[in-house]
Amino acid sequence: MPPPHPPPRGVAPAPAPAACPHFLLPRRSRRGLVLPAPSALSVAASHAHDALLLRRAADVADRSAGLTSPHPNFGCVIARPQFETDNAEAWVVGEGFLYAQGTPCAELLAAQEAGEHARGATAYLNLEPGDCYGDSTAVSSLVQAGITRAVVGLRHPLKHLRGKAIQSLRSEGIQVDVVGEDLHSKLFKEALKSCLTVNAPLLYRAAFRVPFSVLKYAMTADGKIAASSGHASWISGKASRGRVFQLRGRSDAVIVGGNTVRLDDPRLTARHVKGHVPVRIVMSQSLNLPEEANLWNVHDAYTIVATQRGARRDFQKKLALKGVEVVEFDMLNPRDVMSYCYDRGYLSVLWECGGNLAASAISASVIHKVYAFCAPKIIGGVNAPTPVGELGMNQMTQAIDLIDVSYEQIDRDMLMSGFIEPIPDLSPVIPSVDEIPSVDPEVSPYETNIISFYKTWDTFGAFSNFSPHPIHMPDENEDYFTWPTVEHYYQVSFFSNVLLFLVHYVKQLSILMY
């Protein structure tokens, strides 16, 4: 038997095996190296380091929150032990995250940053890569970088992708340890929670087939969201309002009702926060809305008005001339609006509405989390509005309990947040090798939800037709052209065989518009 390879430079050598019981004898790794079995103490230390670095991968993934829809938030941290320190944070040689659709994957960025230091190192992934339609960049990046081990926080929540990347990595000889399957220590509890939280929108979307919806409101200490007159500026302090801008920046859309537009005339932008600006959605059955409002200025952000079919067609035309999109529903309700947002590829929606619409959304079971900002003020008023309207509950035993509640003081205000049950079943599902399909066998490969969620046009997977990010694609002459959105490219490609002359026309129009 040839002698074992020396450890990589800068990596602490494993201790020589001593006389010990059979379950602590040296064992053979996937790469054929003879490794001494670790002691209980070294296993605990290894788990602690793994948990710390996995949590860091989740934190890195969180940097792209609000930008990747309908992608998950992917983060990758590459680390290797160093002689000089036992601090796991100092072991990091590369990290990366998926910034937005059409950009390089987290694994590729981390491997490029690590360079030669990635050889023999461990990659920490908050979520199993979602390679699809032949795009194996994430897996191939780790393999080509020389990664020998990968620690995965969660398997991919979508059935037709779950386990595929893990299987591919293992087939390349890389040791893959999945939390809850291969790693069972209690030390991973916080790391796993971080992995769940950073991709809660995708997990809820996969489980309930609606976007992850957050209800946000600010109230006084006596539970009022406005005075009896309707005046509400400002209940919370400046620091709390800054936190609201952050919540908007993490959301694909912000929803309000007609009363909010009439009384507050909000902008609903993520001003003071660089990056993503969510779509603004107004729900109004009657379209009894002002002709001039901040939301009709689509230079700030895109606006959609959801209304009942046939409502004020003349006003609809006026909104359309301003660039506002009007969507009619046979019966306007929160559930159908959320289904519409699901079809548009949205992952996360923030509700900043009044009590009546909030109650309707809660009753429709489309609200999953609540952020309640409580200010140290008392306004009183029998008719002053409250955060949630009538839910039809007569006894306190019927009250909806929030779970996983957290509290945070923000200057003089108190922020309470918590999830509304039911929450999705996130227990790991471990498919066998023979049960991993390329497409979920429970649905037709031509089903609209699958096609719209995973249309991909570039090497890094620009998934959704409705995503607002531009893409860089070759035309029929292999000349690259930047399209404002995937939908622009899709429409021209779809009709190209029938109306080829439209290609040139749409390009020229796009140049003039953008």
Helices and strands as residue ranges (DSSP letters): G 22-24, E 27-28, E 34-35, H 40-61, G 62-64, E 75-79, G 88-91, E 92-97, H 106-114, G 115-118, E 122-125, H 137-145, E 149-152, H 164-171, E 175-178, G 186-188, H 189-198, H 200-208, E 212-220, H 238-249, E 253-257, H 258-264, E 279-283, G 294-296, E 303-308, H 313-321, E 325-329, H 334-343, E 348-351, H 355-363, E 369-375, G 396-398, E 402-410, E 413-420, G 433-435, H 448-453, E 471-474, E 480-483, H 486-495, H 501-513
